[in-house]
Amino acid sequence: MREEHTGDEMLKEKGGAISADTFKRLYLLTMLAGFARGSYGLKRLHKVTYIAERKQKKLRPFEFKKFHHGQYSETLDEILDQLISIGLITPIPLDTSVRMRTQLPDDRTIEWLEGGMRYVVSDPEATTFFTRIFKSISPDEISAMRSVIEEYGYLPEQELLERCYKFPEFKKVIFEETIFESNLPDTVEAPNLSEDECEELEMALSPKFISAMRKIVEGMDSSKLDLGRVKEVETPV
């Protein structure tokens, strides 16, 4: 007799899970894909991501603290660097970039490039694929992203900063204090992906795996070994 499965059982068989870091890469890549012309400056990306997270409180991938230019997430910077290293995001220098300097309350002086880069997706086809996956995992999040980008994504930078300074939770904390923590679990359920598909996604968005594969390809390309001269050996059945 053929065993019948209920809809819930079939969904359970299909559903897998991805790591928090992979979800963060998917989230930020999808966020940047929502900018039709790219994100002008890193500060803008921080602020728009912050607003999306405060709007959609259920799942917050990045922590944010109060910094000298508003809401800032160290983890977001790390994930952005990973997406750049994988080759999914490209930073393009802006002609209008200006080196800025400011003195912090503890007398430290810091410098940064004001509006120094425009961050754009490098591979639209791959990004569309990953965005579809993200939407299948977290449809509410992508809706929040798109509405926030539409309202805040291309405001003049000073206006964007002023709006962010006015948020009540920002006013309540002191300099370098955390505004809110990430509430992302160690693993995120992906009900529309199988376990094998989740493993493939992990590898496709893993900086370590991509780097290792590149080194193997570079090694093969530079090798003097002529694979055509390697004798084939029959494998006993």
N, C-alpha and C positions, 0 to 999 in steps of 0.2 A: 504494500500500500504506500502510495506517495505521500510523504509528509507535507502538510500544508503549513505555510508561514503567514502570520498576520502581518499587516502593514508595519506595525511597530517593530516586529522582529526583523523584518527585512531592512528597516532603517537602521536598526542596531548593527546588523551585519555590515551594512554599507559604511556606517559612520566611523571615522578615524579621529585623530587629534594631531595638532601641530604644537611645536614648542612656542613659548612666549616670545623668544627672539625672532622666530620666523614670522609670527603674527605682527610684530612691530615693523619688520621690514615690509611686509605686505601693506600694512596700514600707511606707513610714510610714503611708499611708492604710489599708492592709490591717492593719497593726499596731493602729491606733486603732479600726478596725472590730471587732477582736476583743474590745475592752472593752465589755461589755454596757451598762455605765452611764457609759462614758467614762473617760478617765484623769484621776484626781484629782491634779492638780499636774504640773508639768513635770519635776521630779526623778523622779517615779515613771515617767514615759514614758522618760526617759533610762536608768534602771536596768533596766527590763523589756526595752527594746531591746538594751541591752548583754548581758544574760543570754541573749537569743535568739541574738545573734551569736556569743557564745563557745560556745554549744551547737552551732550549725550553722556550723562553721568554713569550709566550702567557699566561701561567698559572704558577705562582710561589706561592706554598703553604707556604713557610717559608721565613721570613726575615733573612738577614745575616749582621753581622757587623764585623769590623776588630778587632781581638783580639790578644793576645800575641802568640798564635800558629796558626794564620791564620784566615780563615773565620769561623764564629761561629754563631749558631742560638739557642737562648734560647728556642724558641717555639719547635724546633726539639727535644731538650732534654725532654721537657714536654710530647710531644706526644710519644716518645720512652718509657718513664716511664709508660704511660698509657697502651701501648701495652704489656709491661712486666706485669703490674698488671692484665690485662685481661687474660694473660697466652698464648698469641700468640708469644711472643718473650722471649727467655731465654738468659741471660748473663752468659757466662762461663769464669771463671778466667783462665788467661794464666800463664803458668809456668815461662814465661820470663818477667812478669810484674815487673816494677821497680818504686819506689816512687820518683817523681821528685819535685824540688822546684825551683822557680824563683822569682826575685824581679821586680815588675812593676815600671814604670816611676814615679808613685806617692809614691814610697817607700813601698807599700804594698807587702807582701810576700804571694804567693799562692803555694799550693801543689796539685799534681794530680798523678794518677796512670798511668804511661806511658805504653801503650799497655796492659792495665790491663784486658780487657774483650774481648771476642769474642761473637758477637751478632748473634744468629741463630734463625730460626723459630722453634717454639715449636711443632706446629701441621701442618705438611705438607699438609694434606688433607684439613683442613679448610683454610689454606693459599692459596692453589690452587683455591679454590672456591672464596675467596675474590679477588684474582688476576684477575680471569676471569671477575668479576664484574667491577673492576677498568678499565680493558681493554675495556669493553663495554662503559664505561663512557668517558674515555680519552685515545684513542688508540695512539695518537701522543706522549703523555707523556711516556708511557711504552716503546716505541721505543727508545726515547732519553735516558731513564734510562739504558736499556740493552747495548746500544752502549758505554755509558760512563763507565759502570761497566767493560765492556770488555777491554777498553783502560786504565782505571785508577784504577780499583778496587783492583788489587793485585800488584801494583807497590810497591817497597820498600818505607817505610814511608817517609824517608828523601827526596827521589826523588819526591814523591807526593806533599810534602809541598813546595819544591822549585818551582815546576810547578805552584802551586796555588799562590805563592808569586809574580810570574811574570805577572799575569793578570793585564792589565792596570787599570781596575776599582779598583783593590785592592791597587795599588800604589797611587792612587789619594786621598784616604781618610786617615784621621789621626786615631790614636789608639782609639778604642771604638766607632768610627763613623759608621753609617749605610752604607753598600755598596749598597744594594737594599732592598726595602720593599716587603712584600707579596702583590700580586695583586689579591688574592683570594676573590671572592664575599662572602656575608653572606651565600648564598645557591648556590649549583652547580647543574645544570640540569643533570638528569639521564634519557635520552630519551628512553632507553631500559628497564626501570623498572617502574612498576606501583607505585601508591602512597602507597599502602599497602606493597609492597616489599621494598620501601624506608624506611618505618616506621620500618619494621623488621630489616633492615640493621642498622638503627640508634641504635636499642636496642642491636643488636649483637655486636656492637663495642662501646657500652657505658660503661665506667668504673663504673659509679654509678649504672647502672642497673645490671651489672654482679655482683658487690659487694653485692647488695641487694638480688639477687637470691641466692648467696652463703650463706648469713646469714640465709635465710629462710630454705635452705636445711640443714645447720648445726643445726638450731633450731629444725627441724623435727627429725633429726637423734638423737639428745640428749634428746628429749622430752620423758617423762615417760608416756605420754598419749597413751593408747592402742586404736588405731583407730578401731580395730576390734570389740571392745566392745561398740562403739558408736551406739546407736539405730538409724536405718534409719527411716526417717519420710517421708511419702508420700506427695508429693506436689499436692494440688488440681488443677485440670485442669481448 
